[in-house]
Amino acid sequence: MELDTTNGEVSKYVSLEMIGTSSDNTPWFATYGGIYHETRDIYGKDESYYYVSFIMSDMTQILKINSNPKNASAELLEHDIVWNVEYTNVTDTTNPWTNKKTPRFLHSDSSNEQYMYLLGRHWGKASIFRFSKNNARINWYLQVNNN
């Protein structure tokens, strides 16, 4: 959702839905505040993007979405998904805590605008991913262990 800061009115509202969703195939979602609106594309394309992280059907998702609709005059506005990354479940049945995840925060890297950070809990532990805004490739990963 985008708000007009001068009057508090909602200027844009975006809702995500999985392709193929039906009454027989409905995924569940959990959000933890992982959203970032990049108003100026660093690659000179004169575009703005939403970066969004959430859980869908027990898998962490990270999306880069073009914030400008394909057809601004259409009744239902559609946005292009530039890329989508899905982190699958950990299947260690002896340690079910390893499947705990909360993709909490997305932050742009102030020292290099080509990268972004995802902070939260992944594989059951406090974690930080540094990934490329261009293609979602992970540059490095930090995990806090207790041993």
C-alpha positions as CSV (number, residue, x, y, z in Angstrom):
1,M,0.0,0.0,0.0
2,E,1.3,3.5,-0.8
3,L,0.0,6.5,1.1
4,D,0.0,10.1,0.0
5,T,2.0,11.7,2.8
6,T,0.2,15.1,2.4
7,N,-3.3,13.9,3.1
8,G,-3.0,10.2,4.3
9,E,-5.0,8.8,1.4
10,V,-4.2,5.4,-0.1
11,S,-2.8,6.0,-3.6
12,K,-2.0,2.4,-4.5
13,Y,-2.8,-1.0,-3.0
14,V,-1.2,-4.2,-4.3
15,S,-2.4,-7.7,-3.5
16,L,-0.5,-10.8,-4.5
17,E,-2.1,-14.1,-5.5
18,M,-0.5,-17.3,-6.6
19,I,-1.2,-18.3,-10.2
20,G,-3.6,-21.2,-10.2
21,T,-5.3,-20.4,-6.9
22,S,-8.7,-21.8,-6.7
23,S,-11.1,-23.0,-4.0
24,D,-9.3,-26.4,-4.1
25,N,-5.8,-24.9,-4.2
26,T,-5.5,-22.1,-1.7
27,P,-2.0,-21.3,-0.3
28,W,-1.6,-19.8,3.1
29,F,0.5,-16.6,3.7
30,A,2.3,-15.0,6.6
31,T,3.9,-11.6,6.4
32,Y,6.5,-10.1,8.8
33,G,7.0,-6.6,7.5
34,G,9.5,-7.5,4.8
35,I,8.8,-4.8,2.2
36,Y,11.0,-2.2,0.6
37,H,10.0,0.4,-2.1
38,E,12.9,1.4,-4.3
39,T,11.8,4.6,-6.0
40,R,14.8,5.0,-8.2
41,D,16.3,2.1,-10.2
42,I,20.1,2.0,-9.9
43,Y,20.4,0.4,-13.3
44,G,19.1,3.5,-15.1
45,K,15.8,2.0,-16.3
46,D,13.8,4.9,-14.8
47,E,11.7,2.4,-12.9
48,S,10.7,1.8,-9.3
49,Y,10.3,-1.6,-7.6
50,Y,8.8,-3.3,-4.6
51,Y,10.9,-5.9,-2.9
52,V,8.7,-8.2,-0.8
53,S,9.4,-11.2,1.5
54,F,6.8,-13.4,3.1
55,I,5.9,-17.1,3.8
56,M,3.7,-18.9,1.3
57,S,2.6,-22.4,2.1
58,D,5.6,-22.8,4.5
59,M,8.3,-21.6,2.1
60,T,10.1,-18.2,2.2
61,Q,9.4,-16.1,-0.9
62,I,11.3,-13.0,-2.0
63,L,9.9,-11.0,-5.0
64,K,11.0,-8.0,-7.0
65,I,7.9,-6.4,-8.5
66,N,7.8,-3.4,-10.9
67,S,5.7,-0.8,-9.0
68,N,4.4,0.7,-12.3
69,P,1.4,-1.2,-13.7
70,K,1.6,-2.6,-17.2
71,N,-1.5,-0.7,-18.3
72,A,-2.3,2.2,-16.0
73,S,-5.8,2.7,-17.5
74,A,-7.0,-0.9,-17.0
75,E,-9.6,-1.5,-14.3
76,L,-7.4,-4.2,-12.7
77,L,-3.8,-3.1,-12.6
78,E,-1.2,-5.8,-13.2
79,H,2.4,-5.5,-12.2
80,D,5.4,-7.5,-13.7
81,I,7.3,-9.7,-11.3
82,V,10.9,-9.2,-12.2
83,W,12.1,-12.3,-10.3
84,N,10.9,-14.6,-7.5
85,V,13.1,-16.7,-5.2
86,E,11.7,-19.5,-3.1
87,Y,13.6,-21.1,-0.3
88,T,12.3,-24.6,0.4
89,N,11.7,-26.4,3.6
90,V,14.3,-28.1,5.7
91,T,13.3,-31.7,6.0
92,D,15.2,-32.8,9.1
93,T,12.6,-34.7,11.0
94,T,14.8,-35.1,14.0
95,N,15.1,-31.3,14.4
96,P,11.8,-29.7,13.4
97,W,13.0,-26.2,14.7
98,T,15.2,-26.0,11.5
99,N,12.1,-25.3,9.5
100,K,11.3,-22.1,11.5
101,K,11.5,-19.0,9.5
102,T,10.4,-15.3,9.7
103,P,11.6,-13.1,6.8
104,R,11.4,-9.8,8.8
105,F,13.2,-6.9,7.2
106,L,14.5,-5.8,3.8
107,H,17.1,-3.1,3.6
108,S,19.1,-1.6,0.8
109,D,22.9,-1.8,1.2
110,S,24.0,1.9,1.7
111,S,27.6,1.0,0.8
112,N,26.7,-0.6,-2.5
113,E,23.2,0.0,-4.0
114,Q,23.4,-3.1,-6.2
115,Y,22.7,-5.2,-3.1
116,M,20.0,-5.7,-0.5
117,Y,19.8,-7.4,2.9
118,L,17.1,-9.8,4.2
119,L,17.1,-10.1,8.0
120,G,15.1,-12.6,10.0
121,R,15.1,-16.2,11.0
122,H,15.9,-18.9,8.4
123,W,16.6,-22.6,9.1
124,G,15.7,-21.9,12.7
125,K,18.4,-19.4,13.4
126,A,18.9,-15.6,13.2
127,S,20.2,-14.9,9.7
128,I,21.1,-12.2,7.2
129,F,21.2,-12.7,3.4
130,R,23.0,-10.1,1.2
131,F,21.6,-10.6,-2.4
132,S,21.8,-8.8,-5.7
133,K,18.9,-6.6,-6.6
134,N,19.4,-7.4,-10.3
135,N,19.1,-11.2,-10.1
136,A,18.6,-12.3,-6.4
137,R,21.9,-14.1,-6.3
138,I,23.1,-14.4,-2.7
139,N,26.4,-12.6,-2.3
140,W,26.9,-13.8,1.3
141,Y,24.9,-15.3,4.2
142,L,25.4,-14.9,7.9
143,Q,23.9,-17.3,10.4
144,V,24.1,-16.9,14.2
145,N,24.8,-20.2,15.9
146,N,24.9,-20.9,19.6
147,N,27.9,-23.2,19.6
